[in-house]
Each structure stands twice: as C-alpha cells, then as structure tokens.
Amino acid sequence: MSLTPTPAPLPPFDSAQHRRATMTAPDGSPAGRIRLAGFVLFTALGGDAWQSLFGWPAFVVLVVGLTVACAVSLAQSGRRIALPRYSKPLVAFVVLCAVSLLWSQYPGATVLGIAAQWLAALAGFFMALTLTWLEILRALGTALRWMLGLSLLFELAVAIWVRQPLPALWLLAPGQTPPADYQWSTASLLNGGPIQGIVGNRNLLAFLVLLALIVFAIEWVEKTRSTFSSIAWLAVAVLEHALTRSATVLMATVAVAFVLAIALAIRRVAVNRRLVIYPFGIAGLVGLAFAIPNLSDRLFPLLGRSNDLTGRFDIWNTVLSLAWQHPVLGWGWVSYWAPWVAPFKGLVVIDGTEYLQAHNAWVDIFLQLGFVGLFVFGCLIAATGVRSWWMAVDPPGPLVGVPTPYQAIALLPLLLLAALVIQSLTESRLLLEGNFLLLVLLATKVKLDPLPLGPPPRSLAR
C-alpha cells in the first residue's frame, strides 16, 4: 500500500478564461500606462477639439508634453526591440519622408511635417511596445467613449443654450469672420442633425463613431465590460452615426461590415478549402467599389451632400495637375499643407474656406513623395493588411491539448485598418495625427505580436 498522497486533479481547463488572463502582460502593465495611452489617443484622434478650444500653440505644447511622457514610459518599460523586427515598409516610409528634405520645394514646412510625423510615430511605437492587445482595446475604448460622450453633451449644450452656430474659439485670428462651413457646431442636434461634435466636423465625428462601433462590439464579445455598458455605448454610437449624416462614413461602414462578414465566413471554413471562398470575397469587394459611386448619386443628395463628394473631384484634379510636375519623388513631405508657402498658399479655396489637404491620402502622397512614395506606402498598407488578415482568420493553436476558440480581439487590427484605408480615399487623415498614430501602432504590433494569446500557465503546462 503506497503512502504517497494522490495529487488532486486539475480543474477543467477553461480556454476562454485563460485567453483573457494571458492577454495581460506577464508583469502587468501599470494602470498609469494604459491611462496615458487613452489620453494620447483622445488627444490625437480629437486634435481638432483641442485646436478649436485652445488654439494651435496650446495644442502643440500639449502634444510635445504627451510625447515626452510616452518616451519616458517607454524607457521605463525596459522593452527593447531590434530594428529588423519592426515593420520594414513602415521604417522605409518614415525614412523617405525625412530624406525628402533634400529635394523639398519648401524645406521649412518639411521640417515641421517631419516633426509632427515623428511625434505621432513615437506615440504609436510606445503603445505597440508596452501594451498588450487587450490593453490597447481598453485604451481605445476609453478614448472613444470620452469623445462620443463629450460630443453629444457639447451638441446638446449648444442646441439648448446657444441656439445658433458656434464658431471655433481660437481657430482663426481675432476679429476674422469664419467661413460658413467652419462652424464648431451648427446647433442642429434638436433638428435631427447633422451634428459635428467636439471635433467640429461631421465626417471626422462619424469616423470616430465607426472606430467606436468596432471597439465597443469587440469589448462586448470579449466581455471586457458589462453587457449593459457595452449595449448602452453601442446605442450611443449608432445614434451619433445617424445624427452625423455622413455619406462617406456610411459607405465606409458598409465596406467594413463586408470585410467582417468575409473574415467570419473564412473562419468557419476548413483551411484546405478556403481558396474557394477568396474569389467570392474579392468579387464582392470589386462589386462594392463599383456600386458605391453609383449609389452616391442617390444617397448623397438625401444626406445633404453633392454627388461629387462635396467638391473633392475638383480638389483632386487641382492637386494631381500639380503633382505631375514632380512625379518621381514629389514636392517634399509636408503632412498638413502649409498655407504660407507655395504652392499651397491659396491652392484650393472653396466658398471662402482654404483647404489644407487633398482629401485623399494617396493623392497627397503622390503630390508630396511621388511614385516612390506611393510604392512604399502601398507596401506598408499591403504588409499590415496581410498580417492583420492572417491574425484574424488563422485558427488559434491549442493550449495543453485543448482547442482554443477564435478570439474577437483578433479582428481588431483588420477592422481598424479597413476603416483607416477606406477613409483614406476621401480624407488625408491617414497621414496625420491620430490616424497615422493608429497606422504605426497596427503596423508595429501585428509584426511583433501577431496573436493576442500568451503561453499557457506553468501549472497547466507541466
């Protein structure tokens, strides 16, 4: 008879519970780091709100201060990554923008553009290197809830107490009359919209709502928040989406939903049979690309917009004619157009409003970096897209012999990137501030940590 005690059996392995536990870094990222990331995302994605409230000088001081905080937090984290492990197309694009100073037609503005780009890139690297996927989801959710909540309260306050269009407080010089479409709020909430929120633009607010729908839905499925909270915030996002009446983001929402549907369909098909599904997905995307312009002829007037994307075709023609003067390497990187230097001074003025972007990221890259820039940036989007796609649809490996279910959070980079790229067709925001920060974050994170799943606990691995 053996006197050796029989070890107690291990409890049943709960893969879902383990999945949530392993999405936190082994040493546990400090809560302060997540709060810093949330505030940085709020500031970067909602930069127009800060600029309208306090003006550009105060906004620049805030951005520099937050960048210093990100650099200090990154240094304290102690994580060091060799340069070859970063996204090579991302590094090539950032280097190309900096090197364009050598042939820039406006070197002073290029220096400012490079500085702005590096500030956003550093914040993106900070989040990618110090936060897990679950913590990135949490920081994004916090930032977007604040932006949507404040936008609704802001519009309600203007509609009840101001009752007339409210211009930005510090956007223009004192005494200068703002153009009709430069109002911070049009006081239209109680009339059914369109509302512009704290960012002062219906399209920008609608895009934030699209990001929020993605993040809030994943939070709900992953159960990182209570069911009531998730449903309530999803309802707020849907309400604000309707109130913005943004035709371009409505079509972007349809396209993102299509990408989600294809990814979910692929997940349900055996790996060796997936080649049959891909042609249907590609055909669907091509069909959607042809249907959207035709649909815009009917949809845009219903939402109060012209069917030429509110003058964007004229902007693109003007910019393209300028870009063909330096088609190989472009005029030099500038990020936001600098309205005090040629050729941007007075380049595009519509109804008294001077535009500071081409309203298409690809057209803007062609103007600033030529065909070389288009090739490098295209490689960056393609590489990030492929990695995001495989992260979304690849079957997770089993843990301790137990099959692991697909994770909703694995869809996060794919859906965020889809939203960013689709918006890049009508806005140049992908090259600026918060959207470029998200691109750096996604490109870096999917390369370093392609799956949001850590190793099994040691007690289960033995």
Beta strands, then each sheet from edge to edge (+ up, - down):
strand 1: 166-167
strand 2: 183-185
strand 3: 349-350
strand 4: 353-354
sheet 1: 1+ 2-
sheet 2: 3+ 4-
end
